[in-house]
Amino acid sequence: MSKDSEKNVTSLEVTSPSQSNASLSSALVKERTRRIKEIFWDSLDRTSEERRLIFKLDIFILTWAGFTYFSKNLNSNNVSNAYVSGMKGDLNVVGNEYQTFTTMWTIGYVISQIPSQLICTRVRPSIWCPTWELLWVVVTFATSAVKTPHQMYACRFLVGLAEGTFYPAVHTVLGGWYTKRELAKRASIFFASAFIGSMFSGYLQAALYTGMNGTGGLAGWRWLFIFDGVITFPMALWGRFAQAYYALPDLPSNTRVHWLKPEEIKLARQRMIDAGKGEDIPVTWFGIKRVLGKWHFWVYTAYYTENIGSYMNLWLTSLKRYSVPEINNYPTATNAITIVTTLSYGWTSDALQLRSPIVYFSLTVCFFAAMNLAVWDGVPFGLKWASYYLTGFAQGSGPIFLTMVNEACASDSLERKFILGTTNSVAYAFNAWIPLITYNTTKAPRFLVGNSVTVALIVCAGLTLTLAVLLQRRDIRKTNKFENEDREGNLAGIPSHLPSIESTKSSGNGNEKIELDYLLDEFVESSILSYNESVELNSKTCLTEGVNFDSDAANSNAERWRDISSSQISEWRQSIVAHLRQSHREEQKKIKSKLGVKSGRGIVMAAGDHEAAFRARTNIRLLKSYNCTLPVEIFHFSNELTAPDKSLLEDLSNLGRSKKQQEENSGMKVTVRLVEGLEKGKEWKAFHIKGPAIQQSSFNEILYLDTDSYLLQNPEYLFEGKPWKETGLLLWPDFTKSHPTNPLWRLLGQECRSEYEGESGQILISRTLHQDLMWLVVYFAVHHEEFYHFMGGDRDSFRAAALLLGKKWAGPGRANAAAGVVVGDNDQGGGHTMLQADSEGKWLFVHANLIKYASFRRPLWSRIQRITEDRYASGTTYGDISPPNDKIGDGVKLHVDSTPRMVMTMSTFTESNENLVSVENWDMYEELKGFEERWFAFGGAH
């Protein structure tokens, strides 16, 4: 026997049954201990890092939210306490003016919630909410000085307006930081703080009335509001302190608070990703339409209209056996019951991971209580008393219901914020008028109509909740089915048809397949250089002397680029990663449900005005003359194209098509479509339409064309060439090279590339291979105000997305030329057209991007200015920066002049050889001959 064998034999241990049972028993004890810790407080069984994070969140979020909610309910109750403590006489309140105080507050409260929730998708809650808290404090102080009921109306409206921003925003923040095991408990603690305020109000009024009445010449009831403002003011500063807006941390994706370390923020973001929480996206009309198209909005909003009134004090008064203090004190036990049940619901819900059963229990108890109060006659005295107290079981289930909403809408942050606002707003809208109609105080103590309506509303709430549960279970079954089919398909060797799972990354060793998740992790974790470090590094690879870069962008944005912080870069990266992962999950569902499947090839354009429509018509006529059969989809923003413009384009569908093609609906077909989910911005013209237009098109393989980028031949051959088959992505360059100060390189975490920036007048892309790239391009478009200032609008966003995802692309075999006319005495001429080639170096696109800005005599195209050595190395194209490609165009500059007309002139830098630029006649190239005649014949105009 070898020594190794002997070692193995002697190392064997024999475990006896008693030892095995002991180990099992120990494991059970540990698990039981863990569960007890979890039930008592859910962070006790976590890692020290996660426990520390949750502790900080509890200290800052719950402290701010709880104390603020306490003061708000204190304020609401103070109105009624002030009314009976001298305000009625001091203000000469008569008739229904007191009820109007409440009505004005409700109006302000209801109308502010939904707009506030939508604004919070674009403005940080840490700025928005505490600012409204300060306004609330100011108006509360002002309430102490009112002289008339009408002044009180204004104050109560403004208090309600400011207060309406608070409650749904807090639930939004809670849902953005806490997981399923933690959320219900925190929501319940927050909610219970309101009833502590309600209980405290009476005692506060008694104390202030006794100790402060007449102090400073003010009645005791006025001191109530002063005190309320005093205790709320520190909480407003606590949420809105210094530059960090201290206590309120916004959401994990964009938090900037100093009390969370970078590793804690990273952990918080990962917790939300693991919980399936979607990225924080701004509100758009398309987004609202999406939310309104789902069942969540209609069902959850309908549920939250249940109301139960409690008028125990009126019943006790009618008995004529209790003193005034007893009549005021006995009903306060309902608040105590609400506090206890609220906390019990929260702890039980998180411990057992039950949501709807808790709400069902609350509804059942309240149904029993309301039924007794509705029947009234024959109900024993003790059961009536108990029924009033049992109404305290009602409101505590509210936080559990909102936890359900938070979790059901977790993957769609806009939907989550919107519904949290609508549910509460609609609930208060109903409660503003239903009690006035159904609980007529002249019918006290028996409110037959009011309690009967409450019974009916509870039944409706139960049915609505059942519908929500069934629909949620249906959605879960669908998701599970998709996941199971995906696993079975992969096990059987069937491709998942999810192009974004893998990205192709170019390296010195060839192409490597890198999992998207790994690539995104690598991207988000890569080091972020400071501005100075980035410029120092990038200046080694991207020179500025003798290189044509976008000087206007670099100079006008110099301060803005310098001021972009590393935390901003980190925030952008986190948001990009969250967007890509959420988009990938949504794509999985679409593919499994066979929704939105794209197929075939086609051309996409964007035409947003009359001139663009005419250019598109000329372009399509040219394409038809080349016997191109690719269908065309033309996108526009809402309210851009007139009906005649649309007809002008759609009528082109039958132009040049035979009768048979028309009957078979084959050949080139033109469709005009509205781009969805995007509004026309104020900046960057309408450049951000391109990415969404490509993404929303019905094609799988797409040629995007600017309306002023005219083809010289049928482009269908591009889909058959080697560059396309190898990459599925063809991009074309601009005239300007990358600049080392551009923050793009800090965002990407890559060194600056010595190559021309991208130009988006034409793009060839395969959705099958590059769907992930399109998600990223659309993300840049939606957030164009943040990104387009260093991407030259949309033009470099496609290259930026390709670089971020490690994509390899192909392009033209030669650099762009400037084409145009002879201007004055300048024999070289001035360019108004970007002449762009195919992968073989043959001119293919006449991109007349400046001709629309000026008037020129014919011939429009007579001269070409190009880089003398404009060819990429043999077998390579744009996108390959290996030498000597990285030096193409060095020493050559392009000057754009707007006086007396807009033209571009290609020349050499002072110290460069003049032979670097060649001037040629337009007709030197066979493919260019006769273009001007065809262009005018097909409706070209300038």
Secondary structure, DSSP 8 states (H G I E B T S, - for coil): --HHHHHHHHT-----HHHHHHHHHHHHHHHHHHHHHHHH-TTTTS-HHHHHHHHHHIIIIIHHHHHHHHHHHHHHHHHHHHIIIIIHHHHT--TTHHHHHHHHHHHHHHHHHHHHHHHTTTS-HHHHHHHHHHHHHHHHHHHTT--SHHHHHHHHHHHHHHHTTHHHHHHHHHHHH--TTTHHHHHHHHHHHHHHHHHHHHHHHHHHHHHHTTGGG--HHHHHHHHHHHHHHHHHHHHS-GGGT-S----TTT---TTS-HHHHHHHHHHHHHTT--------HHHHHHHHTSHHHHHHHHHTT------HHHHHHHHT-S-HHHHHHTTHHHHHHHHHHHHHHHHHHHHHT-SHHHHHHHHHHHHHHHHHHHH-TT--HHHHHHHHHHGGGTGGGHHHHHHHHHHHTTT-HHHHHHHHHHHHHHHHHHHHHHHHHH--GGGTT--HHHHHHHHHHHHHHHHHHHHHHHHHHHHHHHHHHHHHHHHHHHHTT-----GGGEEEEEETTEEEEEEHHHHHHHHHHS----HHHHHHHHTTTS--TT--B-HHHHHHTHHHHHT--HHHHHHHHHHHHHHHHHHHHHHHHHHHTT-S---SEEEEEE--SHHHHHHHHHHHHHHHHTT----EEEEE-TTTS-HHHHHHHHGGGGTT--HHHHHHT-S--EEEEE--S----SSSTTGGGHHHHHHHSS-SEEEEE-TTEEESS-GGGGGGSHHHHHHSEEEEEEEEE--TT-THHHHHTS---SSEEEEEEEEEEEHHHHHHHHHHHHHHHHTHHHHGGGTTTTTTHHHHHHHHTT---B--SB--EEEEEEETTEEEEEEEEEEEE-TTS-EEEEE-SSGGGS---S-S--EEEEETT-B--TT--TT--STTGGGTTTTEEEEEE-SSS-EEEEEE-TTS-GGGEEEEEGGGSGGGTTHHHHHHHTT---
